[in-house]
Amino acid sequence: MNRIKISPLALSETGDSSTAASLSKALRKDLDSVNRHCNQRNSVFVPMHYEKNYRYPLVVWLHSDSESSAEIHQLMPKVSMRNYVAVAPDCVTGSSSQGKDGVVGPWRQDDSAIEMAHTAVVNSVDMAMTRFNINPGRIFLGGFGSGGTMAFRVAMERPELFAGVMSVNGPMPESHSPLACWEECRNLPVFLTQGRKSRSFDQTTLCRQLKLLHVAGFALTLRQYPGVESLSEKVLQDMNRWIMEVVNAPATDCQRRAK
């Protein structure tokens, strides 16, 4: 279950020493394979008037089914031009087939694709933390469609690495025991959106998953929008407000990675 790896370089160059030391201890056993996919392509969004002395929140974005990592350049200006550094890895599976739990898209829910997605996410975080001043307690993982489903997967398996997870019209994965670490991940803030006329994430699936997340004790923010799924300006403005609410919450709520 411990698929995510963070390199020693990322821990040493950014963040305060106490957080880095705690995170380094928790992940020491994972460091041997951090660069498994060293040729991974990423797209990076740098905020307007980047200030090197400010520790920025980081948004890691898993692109939608029909797009590439370049989607982040359309997305982030509508979220905020100033608030975040953002990075998006390209899906490395090279396929858009259907996974075992019915998720159709490039971010398949099978063992191989899940492993590659974990590595893509951590390499993106590693790259961003070595190049920019990132607050390690304010890393948000999100995605659209099957990218949102994979964001759910990765964040629920290693919740101590993220300040929150965001899924735009991407249902929670249901195969491969996504809630195996539910006692640890139920404190992870979740932002979930759904289009009322969506075929890939319909009302029946939403109601079933809401019941499960409620029973598991998750802190969930749900937004429903008319029509089908989209990265509309309204969705992205709501996402920005939600992230800033988490960022501005007391440190004990938004910096669980320092446990």
C-alpha positions as a printed Julia matrix, in Angstrom:
259×3 Matrix{Float64}:
   0.0    0.0     0.0
   2.98   2.36    0.52
   3.49   3.2    -3.12
   4.44   6.89   -2.84
   8.08   7.9    -2.51
   9.6   11.32   -1.77
  13.25  11.97   -2.52
  15.75  13.23    0.09
  16.47  16.22   -2.17
  12.91  17.48   -1.96
  12.91  17.12    1.8
  16.17  18.98    2.28
  15.61  21.99    0.01
  12.14  23.14    1.06
   9.91  23.22    4.13
  10.78  23.58    7.78
  13.19  21.06    9.3
  10.73  19.5    11.75
   8.18  18.68    9.05
  10.87  17.41    6.7
  12.43  15.23    9.39
   9.07  13.71   10.33
   8.14  13.02    6.72
  11.6   11.68    5.92
  11.4    9.18    8.8
   7.97   7.98    7.7
   9.07   7.4     4.1
  12.69   6.31    4.48
  11.94   2.79    3.31
  10.53   4.12    0.01
  13.47   6.2    -1.19
  15.21   3.51   -3.25
  12.8    3.74   -6.19
  11.75   7.4    -6.32
  13.12   7.96   -9.85
  11.65   4.87  -11.48
  10.09   7.01  -14.22
  12.74   9.73  -14.47
  11.69  10.68  -18.03
   8.16  11.58  -17.0
   6.75  14.7   -18.64
   5.23  17.41  -16.45
   3.53  20.71  -17.1
   4.16  23.46  -14.55
   2.15  26.57  -13.7
   4.05  29.37  -11.96
   1.91  32.06  -10.27
   2.06  35.66  -11.39
   4.78  37.63   -9.58
   6.25  34.48   -8.02
   7.89  35.37   -4.69
  10.75  33.04   -3.83
  10.55  33.81   -0.11
   6.9   32.75    0.19
   6.06  29.09    0.76
   3.33  28.38   -1.78
   0.61  25.76   -1.66
   1.1   23.2    -4.43
  -1.7   21.84   -6.63
  -0.95  18.51   -8.32
  -3.43  17.93  -11.15
  -4.3   14.7   -12.97
  -5.64  15.71  -16.36
  -9.01  14.75  -17.84
  -9.62  11.79  -20.12
  -9.17  13.56  -23.46
  -6.41  15.99  -22.47
  -2.73  15.99  -21.51
  -0.83  17.67  -18.69
  -1.09  20.93  -20.69
  -4.66  21.16  -19.38
  -3.18  22.83  -16.3
  -2.45  25.99  -18.32
  -6.15  26.37  -19.1
  -7.21  25.39  -15.6
  -5.02  27.37  -13.19
  -5.6   30.92  -14.53
  -9.3   30.36  -13.8
  -8.53  29.01  -10.32
  -6.05  31.73   -9.35
  -3.21  33.58  -11.06
  -1.4   34.23   -7.78
  -2.19  31.71   -5.06
  -0.52  28.47   -6.11
   2.3   26.69   -7.85
   0.81  23.8    -9.83
   2.2   20.75  -11.59
   0.55  18.12  -13.77
   2.07  14.81  -14.88
   1.12  13.23  -18.18
  -0.62   9.89  -17.79
   2.03   7.24  -18.44
  -0.22   4.23  -19.13
  -0.71   5.16  -22.77
  -4.23   3.71  -22.78
  -7.79   4.82  -22.27
  -9.38   1.42  -21.69
 -11.89   0.57  -19.0
 -10.66  -0.45  -15.56
 -12.09  -3.2   -13.39
 -14.47  -0.87  -11.56
 -15.91   0.64  -14.74
 -13.74   3.78  -14.81
 -13.08   4.67  -18.43
 -10.1    6.88  -19.19
  -6.32   7.03  -19.23
  -6.01   6.7   -15.44
  -7.06   3.04  -15.28
  -7.82   1.31  -11.98
  -5.61  -1.76  -12.32
  -2.42  -2.68  -10.46
   0.04  -1.52  -13.12
  -1.71   1.78  -13.85
  -2.16   2.55  -10.14
   1.54   1.94   -9.5
   2.55   4.22  -12.37
   0.14   6.94  -11.25
   1.59   6.89   -7.72
   5.09   7.26   -9.14
   3.97  10.05  -11.51
   2.41  12.0    -8.64
   5.4   11.72   -6.35
   7.89  12.59   -9.09
   5.81  15.69   -9.88
   5.82  16.73   -6.22
   9.54  16.05   -6.01
  10.26  18.17   -9.08
   8.12  21.06   -7.84
   9.71  21.04   -4.38
  13.23  21.14   -5.79
  12.43  24.07   -8.11
  10.05  26.2    -6.06
   9.42  27.21   -2.46
   6.58  24.84   -1.56
   4.91  24.4     1.82
   4.99  20.59    2.36
   1.91  20.8     4.58
  -0.17  22.4     1.8
   0.0   19.98   -1.11
  -3.37  19.37   -2.79
  -4.05  16.54   -5.23
  -6.89  16.79   -7.71
  -8.15  15.72  -11.1
 -11.0   15.64  -13.59
 -12.92  12.53  -14.63
 -10.75   9.44  -14.37
  -7.98  11.78  -13.17
 -10.19  12.71  -10.22
 -10.8    9.03   -9.47
  -7.05   8.39   -9.46
  -6.5   11.44   -7.25
  -8.92   9.85   -4.76
  -6.93   6.61   -4.94
  -3.49   8.11   -4.38
  -4.6   10.49   -1.61
  -6.48   7.78    0.31
  -3.52   5.44    0.26
  -1.07   8.09    1.56
  -3.21  10.8     3.22
  -0.33  12.11    5.35
   1.25  13.58    2.2
  -1.68  15.8     1.22
  -3.65  18.67    2.7
  -6.72  17.76    0.65
  -8.01  15.92   -2.41
 -10.26  17.29   -5.17
 -12.24  15.34   -7.75
 -14.21  17.07  -10.5
 -16.8   14.58  -11.71
 -14.61  11.64  -10.82
 -16.22   8.98   -8.61
 -14.32   7.38   -5.78
 -12.6    4.15   -6.92
 -14.33   1.01   -5.73
 -11.85  -1.76   -6.6
  -8.51  -2.63   -4.95
  -9.67  -1.65   -1.41
  -9.42   2.17   -1.68
 -10.46   2.61    1.97
  -7.99   0.11    3.41
  -6.4    3.01    5.37
  -9.73   4.64    6.22
  -8.8    5.41    9.84
  -5.88   7.53    8.6
  -7.53   9.05    5.53
 -10.95   9.95    6.95
  -9.5   13.23    8.27
  -8.38  14.21    4.76
 -10.55  17.08    3.43
 -12.39  16.09    0.24
 -13.8   18.42   -2.44
 -16.13  16.56   -4.81
 -18.16  17.91   -7.72
 -20.72  16.24   -9.96
 -22.72  17.28  -13.02
 -26.37  16.36  -12.56
 -26.63  15.0   -16.12
 -23.28  13.22  -16.09
 -23.28   9.7   -17.52
 -19.84   8.76  -16.21
 -20.73   9.74  -12.62
 -24.48   9.45  -12.27
 -26.77  10.27   -9.35
 -27.08   6.63   -8.28
 -23.31   6.27   -7.96
 -23.04   9.6    -6.18
 -25.67   8.66   -3.57
 -24.06   5.28   -2.93
 -20.62   6.8    -2.47
 -21.86   9.67   -0.32
 -23.4    7.14    2.06
 -20.11   5.23    2.25
 -18.03   8.38    2.84
 -20.47   9.56    5.5
 -20.33   6.25    7.37
 -16.51   6.33    7.14
 -16.49   9.8     8.73
 -14.97  11.86    5.91
 -14.95  15.67    5.89
 -16.62  16.09    2.51
 -17.58  19.21    0.56
 -19.94  18.36   -2.31
 -20.89  20.7    -5.14
 -23.43  19.77   -7.8
 -23.77  21.72  -11.04
 -26.4   21.71  -13.79
 -25.68  19.89  -17.02
 -22.86  17.47  -17.73
 -19.36  17.39  -16.32
 -17.07  20.34  -17.11
 -14.22  22.46  -15.8
 -16.39  25.57  -15.81
 -15.31  28.86  -14.33
 -17.82  28.37  -11.5
 -16.38  24.95  -10.61
 -12.83  26.31  -10.55
 -13.79  29.37   -8.48
 -15.42  27.07   -5.93
 -12.3   24.94   -5.92
 -10.14  27.98   -5.21
 -12.35  29.03   -2.3
 -12.26  25.52   -0.85
  -8.46  25.28   -1.06
  -8.05  28.65    0.64
 -10.43  27.59    3.43
  -8.23  24.55    4.07
  -5.03  26.61    3.8
  -6.34  29.15    6.3
  -7.6   26.55    8.76
  -5.66  26.05   12.04
  -2.33  24.31   11.55
  -3.53  21.23   13.39
  -6.19  20.75   10.71
  -4.16  21.29    7.55
  -0.69  19.98    8.4
  -1.33  16.35    9.31
   1.81  15.26    7.54
   3.84  16.45   10.57
   2.38  13.72   12.81
